[in-house]
Amino acid sequence: MSEKEINNLIQTGEIAKAGASDKLMEAARSHADQQLEELREEHNKRKKSLIKLSVMGVLTVGILVFASMHMITKQMTAKTA
């Protein structure tokens, strides 16, 4: 085998390696993008749940405050009557 043929085979092998490497990089990039999207969705779900929980807590506190105020006023009017 001549030196030219050997160099040609080496070049062909390097091109094949580069093609395989590009495919692997594209697959890795695609997988990473998919995982990133899943993490974003999970983050958004948690954020929505936290907002809902906070709103329910604020409403509960508001109801308790107004119920307490109502009971206090009711007791005060009962004492004066």
CORWO-V965754 format. One record per backbone hydrogen bond with DSSP energy under -1.0 kcal/mol. NH is the residue of the N-H (numbers start at 1). CO is the residue of the C=O. If there is no record, write none. Layout:
{{NH | CO} {NH | CO}}
This chain:
{{6 | 2} {7 | 3} {8 | 4} {9 | 5} {10 | 6} {11 | 7} {12 | 8} {13 | 9} {14 | 10} {15 | 11} {16 | 12} {17 | 13} {18 | 14} {19 | 15} {20 | 16} {21 | 17} {22 | 18} {23 | 19} {24 | 20} {25 | 21} {26 | 22} {27 | 23} {28 | 24} {29 | 25} {30 | 26} {31 | 27} {32 | 28} {33 | 29} {34 | 30} {35 | 31} {36 | 32} {37 | 33} {38 | 34} {39 | 35} {40 | 36} {41 | 37} {42 | 38} {43 | 39} {44 | 40} {45 | 41} {46 | 42} {47 | 43} {48 | 44} {49 | 45} {50 | 46} {51 | 47} {52 | 48} {53 | 49} {54 | 50} {55 | 51} {56 | 52} {57 | 53} {58 | 54} {59 | 55} {60 | 56} {61 | 57} {62 | 58} {63 | 59} {64 | 60} {65 | 61} {66 | 62} {67 | 63} {68 | 64} {69 | 65} {70 | 66} {71 | 67} {72 | 68} {73 | 69} {74 | 70} {75 | 71} {76 | 72} {77 | 73} {78 | 74} {79 | 75} {80 | 76} {81 | 77}}
